[in-house]
Amino acid sequence: MNGAEALLQTLIDSDVEVCFANPGTSEMQLVAAIDKIPGMRPILGLFEGVVTGAADGYGRMADKPAATLLHLGSGFSNGMANLHNAKRAFTPIVNIVGDHATYHLPLDAPLTSDVPGHIALTSDWNRTSESHTSMAQDGADAVAASYQGRSANLIVPANYAWTEGAEPVPAPAIPAPEKASDETISQIAETLRNSDSACLFVGGKALREDGLKAACRIAAATGARIISEVFPARIQRGRGRPTIERLPYLAEFASDTIKDIKDLIVIGTKAPVSFFAYPEKPSTLWAEDCNVQTLATPIQDQIAALEALAEALEAPAYEAQPDPELPEIPKEGPLTGEAVGAVIANYMPEQAIVSDESNTSGIFSYGYHDAAAPHDWMTLTGGAIGQGLPLALGAAVACPDRKVINLQADGSAMYTNQSLWTMARENLDVCVVIYNNSSYAVLNLELMRVGVENPGERAQSMLSLNNPGLEWTKIAEGMGVKASQAKTIEEFEAQFKEAMSTKGPRLIEVVM
């Protein structure tokens, strides 16, 4: 075997089954290895941001890493925004980054760059293979590192990839997540027993159904509120599951939500801060006299910690909450984000997966979906827009028997619209709902919030998507995805209902 083949066989033996790829010349030996050795599904993305975002969606839903195949520093850098989001989601990913042959680097060829410098910006596990015989072990180590909630980056010089005489290594042992200490659980139990204004601030895997049920037991025993982080990686919602508050995005609303909390217990995330700094507004959102304690970090076993805390408090068994009522679909009126949300909540199938990058258009209908069929909801964890489409793509690869719904703002969709081509090529069961308001609406809001009250024509031109307008049905059809346009509630209801009853990629443009 050559180095590339030994690396690939080790990845396959380590249960890495999918490689999202945008390869170049330096990765051709790895391309050939995927062709030669069965067990790895290659999926081509036409832009590296699609590749990395898809690996994020796959990892969130599969709870194991996909590989990516990226070309040199420039290719890796094209994927960095969605690796930033993946890092904030603590998604396991193994990035294989090809580099020039070691003897070619001193020649400073046109594509030569500081690849280690590029990858060091996004992760704390980075390695460059030092020989063809080390590549397989490097791959195994990268897989093990990814299970610690990291994007693990392995740089592979081309000459090591093509050199013969390498062998695969055994799959790494994946240790169970670290548990919260008995002392931590005891201290927080004591805090909750004595607090008259406590809150469980929940994120990460604590937002899976078992974690939410344990949190509800704790709340029943102590009177604590339960609030989720603003942008969770994955939360399990819908009928039969606990319904909890979500911290608002806007800092002033978020701080008002938790202003009276005296004891903030953080699980699977960190204490909330404002996304941005604003003139004369605080950046931390909790009150000055609030006591902040961490029950479990994002890489610890958060569900076990909640269950242990519930037992320490002798909390009662989980008692199911009454299901909220489904929102009524308006019979007439404008096609608003709220009307779209009502339709989706009513027609969402069992065990659907939602990739939510609706931004301002979906902000007021989020709560509607607590009454929908049971589903998983993924959000824009790191704030780097252009995540929604590839996240949906990766989720559909991870869970081919589940309908995936992408709620997508039009401006951020343009960052990674190439995802539609890959959805068509792989025949993925994704329904993309594009909210076309012809604007970066969230930035119009932010312009006002930083104190710009009367923006002029030039400022407004940088936030508008008109002149020319985007024609999403043509964009989708040009990439092989069936598309339709809805301008009324009745049209959207009919189109979405039909999309939920059929398989394959579909795009519905909602003109708002």
Sequence and secondary structure as in RCSB ss.txt:
>XXXX:A:sequence
MNGAEALLQTLIDSDVEVCFANPGTSEMQLVAAIDKIPGMRPILGLFEGVVTGAADGYGRMADKPAATLLHLGSG
FSNGMANLHNAKRAFTPIVNIVGDHATYHLPLDAPLTSDVPGHIALTSDWNRTSESHTSMAQDGADAVAASYQGR
SANLIVPANYAWTEGAEPVPAPAIPAPEKASDETISQIAETLRNSDSACLFVGGKALREDGLKAACRIAAATGAR
IISEVFPARIQRGRGRPTIERLPYLAEFASDTIKDIKDLIVIGTKAPVSFFAYPEKPSTLWAEDCNVQTLATPIQ
DQIAALEALAEALEAPAYEAQPDPELPEIPKEGPLTGEAVGAVIANYMPEQAIVSDESNTSGIFSYGYHDAAAPH
DWMTLTGGAIGQGLPLALGAAVACPDRKVINLQADGSAMYTNQSLWTMARENLDVCVVIYNNSSYAVLNLELMRV
GVENPGERAQSMLSLNNPGLEWTKIAEGMGVKASQAKTIEEFEAQFKEAMSTKGPRLIEVVM
>XXXX:A:secstr
 BHHHHHHHHHHHTT  EEEEE  GGGHHHHHHHHHSTT EEEE SSHHHHHHHHHHHHHHHSS EEEEEEHHHH
HHHTHHHHHHHHHHT  EEEEEEE  TTTGGG  TT   HHHHHTTT S EEE  STTTHHHHHHHHHHHHTTT 
EEEEEEEHHHHH B             B   HHHHHHHHHHHHH SSEEEEE GGGGSHHHHHHHHHHHHHH  E
EEE SS S EEESTTS   EE  SSHHHHHHHTTT SEEEEESS   B SS  TT  SB S TT EEEEEE TTB
 HHHHHHHHHHHTT                SSS   HHHHHHHHHHH  TTEEEEEE GGGGTTTGGGGGGSSSE
EEEE TT  SS HHHHHHHHHHH TTS EEEEEEHHHHTTSTTHHHHHHHHT  EEEEEEE SB HHHHHHHHHT
T  S  HHHHHTTB  SS   HHHHHHHTT EEEEE SHHHHHHHHHHHHTS S EEEEEE 
